[in-house]
Amino acid sequence: MKLMKLNYIKTLFLSASIAGLGTFTACDNAEYQALDTHAYIDEALSGSSSKLTVQATGESSTTLNIHVSNAVSTDSHFKLVVDPTILDEYNTKNGTSYIAIPEGQYTLPEDIVIKAGNYNAEASIVTLKAFSEEMVYSGEAYALPVRLESTDGNYPVMPNTGTYIILAENIVEFSAPQFIHGANLSSPEYAANPETYSQYTVEVRFQVSDTNNRNRAVFTTSDGENRSVLLRFEDPQSPDEANGWAAHSLVQIQLHNGYVNPSHNFESNKWQHLAVTFDGATYRIYVNGIESGQLACSDPCLKFKGIGWFTDGDGDQSGWWRGCQILVSQIRIWSVARNATQIANSMTQVSPNSTGLEAYWRMDKGTTETRDGRTYTIFEDATGKGHTLETSQPITWVDGILSTDTATDWK
């Protein structure tokens, strides 16, 4: 009875899937009758993709389960093939820029067999090798788009549930600069040649040792015409026991004509991610990839003139950041309003060739130069558009950090 019920449910699902595919020819409709037996990827019933964390060494594996809508009458053979067109469609739909994993970096099952009388094959193992140095250095986002095909022609494959994408999130080892009393990072290029965006996103991944003071600027920009954007640690002014928030642990969006506090706070001594987007009418703040507040603004500051990250005057014991240690990574400015999925899927790395990415500072290495009696550390723009970021603040480099680390020890 359970098998009959399962078969009935799957048949209904497949019938609905066919109906949702849109226009077919009469011949196609005849070929895909609801009561016919069809093959599909079981994981595709609940979504078009899933994420696999690729280890820094060795191999990493995931499984896909190949099913049919009715028990097959004879042994039936299938295979998985890589189809980049699936990835093109996914990128277009989701605003992402994944590229297909190069041949030789993955292993697919050679023969997938559903034996007579069965509804499914044994679990199919898909293996990805550790990213090559070239892949890691490129900063590209990789994925493996696969399509299920019948090799003996016994049973057709459903078009919409016969494809699947494995998003490869590789573990990256990197270094990061550690500051104390404030980082005072700025971009000479944005100061000399301001840029105007009708939409934008700013984001950064960082770790702070405490939230013991208010008015600590994470990001700031002003257009020179009394319009500005400031992201700062501010409220609550005292510990919020009801929400479990430490004092000053909310990063507030402060505009020239309004402000909003997020619904999620930041914790000390943990890697966390902040993003703010503007779509031309509304600001949205994201804390660790979760939308945490909105602020409508009809008079936005769109000109990026003189940007700053973790700024604090001279960055000494007299400033708002006094005594606080800061680790900084993955700073970006976009000329598009990124959505929640895009932000959540790229907090630790992103392709420097991504559409709308205007400036990207990985913060994993820097060069130094001396001018005006000061030593400056300069961070290059990974997009190649020439927006350097620099600071004269002292830096302690912390090495051996993994992108999957939730926290890093201070030096």
NORNOR-V280006 format. One record per residue. N is the residue number from 0. SS is DSSP state (H for helix, E for strand, - for the rest). Layout:
n->{N & N}
ss->{SS & SS}
This chain:
n->{0 & 1 & 2 & 3 & 4 & 5 & 6 & 7 & 8 & 9 & 10 & 11 & 12 & 13 & 14 & 15 & 16 & 17 & 18 & 19 & 20 & 21 & 22 & 23 & 24 & 25 & 26 & 27 & 28 & 29 & 30 & 31 & 32 & 33 & 34 & 35 & 36 & 37 & 38 & 39 & 40 & 41 & 42 & 43 & 44 & 45 & 46 & 47 & 48 & 49 & 50 & 51 & 52 & 53 & 54 & 55 & 56 & 57 & 58 & 59 & 60 & 61 & 62 & 63 & 64 & 65 & 66 & 67 & 68 & 69 & 70 & 71 & 72 & 73 & 74 & 75 & 76 & 77 & 78 & 79 & 80 & 81 & 82 & 83 & 84 & 85 & 86 & 87 & 88 & 89 & 90 & 91 & 92 & 93 & 94 & 95 & 96 & 97 & 98 & 99 & 100 & 101 & 102 & 103 & 104 & 105 & 106 & 107 & 108 & 109 & 110 & 111 & 112 & 113 & 114 & 115 & 116 & 117 & 118 & 119 & 120 & 121 & 122 & 123 & 124 & 125 & 126 & 127 & 128 & 129 & 130 & 131 & 132 & 133 & 134 & 135 & 136 & 137 & 138 & 139 & 140 & 141 & 142 & 143 & 144 & 145 & 146 & 147 & 148 & 149 & 150 & 151 & 152 & 153 & 154 & 155 & 156 & 157 & 158 & 159 & 160 & 161 & 162 & 163 & 164 & 165 & 166 & 167 & 168 & 169 & 170 & 171 & 172 & 173 & 174 & 175 & 176 & 177 & 178 & 179 & 180 & 181 & 182 & 183 & 184 & 185 & 186 & 187 & 188 & 189 & 190 & 191 & 192 & 193 & 194 & 195 & 196 & 197 & 198 & 199 & 200 & 201 & 202 & 203 & 204 & 205 & 206 & 207 & 208 & 209 & 210 & 211 & 212 & 213 & 214 & 215 & 216 & 217 & 218 & 219 & 220 & 221 & 222 & 223 & 224 & 225 & 226 & 227 & 228 & 229 & 230 & 231 & 232 & 233 & 234 & 235 & 236 & 237 & 238 & 239 & 240 & 241 & 242 & 243 & 244 & 245 & 246 & 247 & 248 & 249 & 250 & 251 & 252 & 253 & 254 & 255 & 256 & 257 & 258 & 259 & 260 & 261 & 262 & 263 & 264 & 265 & 266 & 267 & 268 & 269 & 270 & 271 & 272 & 273 & 274 & 275 & 276 & 277 & 278 & 279 & 280 & 281 & 282 & 283 & 284 & 285 & 286 & 287 & 288 & 289 & 290 & 291 & 292 & 293 & 294 & 295 & 296 & 297 & 298 & 299 & 300 & 301 & 302 & 303 & 304 & 305 & 306 & 307 & 308 & 309 & 310 & 311 & 312 & 313 & 314 & 315 & 316 & 317 & 318 & 319 & 320 & 321 & 322 & 323 & 324 & 325 & 326 & 327 & 328 & 329 & 330 & 331 & 332 & 333 & 334 & 335 & 336 & 337 & 338 & 339 & 340 & 341 & 342 & 343 & 344 & 345 & 346 & 347 & 348 & 349 & 350 & 351 & 352 & 353 & 354 & 355 & 356 & 357 & 358 & 359 & 360 & 361 & 362 & 363 & 364 & 365 & 366 & 367 & 368 & 369 & 370 & 371 & 372 & 373 & 374 & 375 & 376 & 377 & 378 & 379 & 380 & 381 & 382 & 383 & 384 & 385 & 386 & 387 & 388 & 389 & 390 & 391 & 392 & 393 & 394 & 395 & 396 & 397 & 398 & 399 & 400 & 401 & 402 & 403 & 404 & 405 & 406 & 407 & 408 & 409 & 410}
ss->{- & H & H & H & H & H & H & H & H & H & H & H & H & H & H & H & H & H & H & - & - & - & - & - & - & H & H & H & H & H & H & - & - & - & - & - & - & E & E & E & E & H & H & H & H & - & - & - & E & E & E & E & E & E & - & - & - & - & E & E & E & E & E & E & - & E & E & E & - & - & - & - & - & - & - & E & E & E & E & E & E & E & - & H & H & H & H & H & H & H & H & H & H & H & - & - & - & - & E & E & - & - & - & - & - & E & E & - & - & - & - & E & E & E & - & - & - & - & - & E & - & - & - & E & E & E & E & E & E & - & - & - & H & H & H & H & H & H & - & - & - & E & E & E & E & E & E & E & E & E & - & - & - & - & - & E & E & - & - & - & - & - & E & E & E & E & E & E & E & E & - & - & E & E & E & E & E & E & E & E & - & - & - & - & E & E & - & H & H & H & H & H & - & - & E & E & - & - & - & E & E & E & E & E & E & E & E & E & - & - & - & - & - & - & - & E & E & E & E & E & E & E & - & - & - & - & - & E & E & E & E & E & E & - & - & - & - & - & - & E & - & - & - & - & E & - & - & - & - & - & E & E & E & E & E & - & - & E & E & E & - & - & - & - & - & - & - & - & - & - & - & E & E & E & E & E & E & E & - & - & - & E & E & E & E & E & E & - & - & E & E & E & E & E & E & E & - & - & - & - & - & - & E & E & E & E & E & E & E & - & - & - & - & - & - & - & - & - & - & - & - & - & - & - & E & E & E & E & E & E & E & E & E & E & - & - & - & - & - & H & H & H & H & H & - & - & - & - & - & - & - & - & - & - & - & - & E & E & E & E & E & - & - & - & - & - & E & E & E & E & E & - & - & E & E & E & E & E & E & - & - & - & - & - & - & - & - & - & E & E & E & - & - & - & - & E & E & E & E & E & E & E & - & - & - & - & - & - & - & - & -}
